[in-house]
Amino acid sequence: INDSESHPSSSQQALKGTSKWASSLENLLEDPEGVKRFREFLKKEFSEENVLFWLACEEFKKTQGKKQMQEKAKEIYMTFLSSKASSQVNVEGQSRLNETILETPHPLMFQKLQDQIFNLMKYDSYSRFLKSDIFLNLKKSEEQEENSPEAQTAAKRASRIYNT
């Protein structure tokens, strides 16, 4: 029996891999393997910067100390938001953004922009990802593993062990 604090609910636990990714973009972004596969897909679509920006913002929220926050904020700005950015994301209000915001950083300073990018991914690239060869091939190989004789035998052994 699992304690509720350290383990997801049984309905969440039942879903894993591609099934979990297909249930929501949030679930996909919580799984390192899901992020890796989504990045592969976005790279082919020339929009990998969206997930990289989202991940950078998530990391930024955990940053402690004003100096580190200023450094990370500047890095995010220069990489994704500046007009000269190497991996520029396309967000509303970008033209009004300038480097003065970097002087007084706070954990949620990029939240509105991050939300825009999340919604862009959720309603655009995520649905295409779920129809992509990358996703469908992974799902197919997962299903084949689950239906293999070894997996079924292991499941039967496990059920015998727990049902005795």
C-alpha atoms as one frame of an Amber mdcrd trajectory, in Angstrom:
protein
   0.000   0.000   0.000   1.431   3.360  -1.015   1.249   6.447   1.099  -0.504
   9.258  -0.723   2.277  11.792  -0.221   5.079  10.065  -2.083   3.165   8.320
  -4.866   0.688   9.476  -7.488  -2.899   8.382  -7.200  -3.696   4.912  -8.477
  -5.362   6.313 -11.599  -2.222   8.313 -12.400   0.006   5.353 -11.558  -1.842
   3.087 -13.962  -0.895   5.375 -16.845   2.721   5.297 -17.891   4.843   6.083
 -20.908   2.967   7.090 -24.018  -0.451   6.634 -22.382   0.470   9.141 -19.706
   1.903  11.555 -22.296  -1.275  11.295 -24.362  -3.458  12.166 -21.360  -2.077
  15.731 -21.084   0.764  18.009 -22.068   1.411  18.539 -18.343   2.044  14.798
 -17.897   4.321  14.771 -20.926   6.375  17.694 -19.566   6.744  15.997 -16.155
   8.418  12.949 -17.717  12.071  13.399 -18.791  11.639  10.765 -21.524   8.468
  12.522 -22.707  10.308  15.851 -22.890  13.133  14.194 -24.829  10.725  12.731
 -27.408   8.686  15.948 -27.648  11.930  17.885 -28.256  12.867  15.429 -31.032
   9.520  16.117 -32.649   9.728  19.910 -32.203  13.245  19.920 -33.645  11.843
  18.411 -36.849   9.135  21.100 -36.832  11.710  23.863 -36.247  10.044  24.908
 -32.994  12.185  23.264 -30.308  12.788  26.708 -28.777   9.242  26.658 -27.376
   9.808  23.696 -25.068  13.332  24.892 -24.247  11.932  28.283 -23.199   9.207
  26.611 -21.117  11.791  24.395 -19.384  14.117  27.362 -18.773  11.235  29.262
 -17.132  10.428  26.269 -14.913  14.062  26.116 -13.828  14.157  29.902 -13.336
  11.260  29.750 -10.837  13.438  27.579  -8.572  16.376  29.998  -8.656  17.505
  31.343  -5.283  19.365  34.613  -4.716  19.109  37.908  -6.566  22.475  37.556
  -8.354  21.711  34.066  -9.712  18.217  35.208 -10.641  19.611  38.188 -12.562
  22.063  35.928 -14.407  19.407  33.360 -15.339  16.893  36.059 -16.302  19.451
  37.625 -18.613  20.282  34.230 -20.108  16.589  33.531 -20.796  16.100  37.008
 -22.241  19.167  36.797 -24.499  18.435  33.223 -25.642  14.679  33.420 -26.216
  13.256  36.955 -26.007  15.726  39.518 -27.316  15.402  40.644 -30.933  18.885
  39.131 -31.433  18.048  35.883 -29.606  19.528  32.701 -31.051  16.357  30.688
 -30.276  13.720  33.394 -30.297  10.186  32.439 -29.249   7.200  34.206 -30.716
   5.144  35.742 -27.899   2.730  38.661 -27.693   4.141  41.832 -26.186   7.679
  40.836 -27.066   8.384  44.160 -28.743   7.685  45.928 -25.425  10.134  43.729
 -23.540  13.516  45.210 -22.914  16.527  44.580 -20.739  15.330  46.896 -17.940
  13.094  44.073 -16.654  16.274  42.133 -15.872  17.324  44.607 -13.161  14.598
  43.539 -10.736  14.020  39.842 -11.391  11.399  37.792  -9.552  10.460  34.081
  -9.914   7.277  34.718 -11.918   8.585  37.463 -14.209   8.315  35.235 -17.287
   5.040  33.550 -16.265   2.736  35.270 -18.797   5.136  34.527 -21.636   5.617
  30.959 -20.419   1.825  30.509 -20.324   1.567  31.782 -23.919   4.183  29.283
 -25.063   2.520  26.481 -23.086  -0.819  27.227 -24.772   0.851  27.431 -28.163
   2.375  23.987 -27.597  -0.823  22.563 -26.085  -3.149  23.647 -28.887  -0.728
  23.325 -31.769   2.386  21.167 -31.644   1.242  18.765 -28.872  -1.741  17.524
 -30.911   0.542  17.034 -33.931   3.058  15.218 -31.714   0.361  12.718 -30.691
  -0.186  11.935 -34.401   3.539  11.878 -35.260   5.583   8.831 -36.230   7.829
   9.427 -33.197   4.905   9.074 -30.785   2.996   6.363 -32.659   6.095   4.161
 -33.041   6.903   4.479 -29.332   3.306   3.659 -28.434   3.340   0.633 -30.731
   6.590  -0.739 -29.292   5.275  -0.168 -25.740   2.120  -2.116 -26.569   4.153
  -4.936 -28.098   6.279  -5.150 -24.930   3.166  -5.243 -22.741   1.678  -8.042
 -24.847   4.852 -10.106 -25.020   4.753 -13.560 -23.400   7.511 -12.526 -20.923
   5.491  -9.542 -19.687   2.346 -11.621 -19.305   4.233 -14.344 -17.432   5.766
 -11.753 -15.095   2.333 -10.243 -14.487   0.864 -13.680 -13.688   3.740 -14.410
 -11.296   3.217 -11.049  -9.602  -0.524 -11.620  -9.242   0.127 -15.056  -7.712
   2.577 -13.563  -5.247   0.188 -10.795  -4.147  -2.956 -12.915  -4.150  -1.655
 -15.642  -1.824
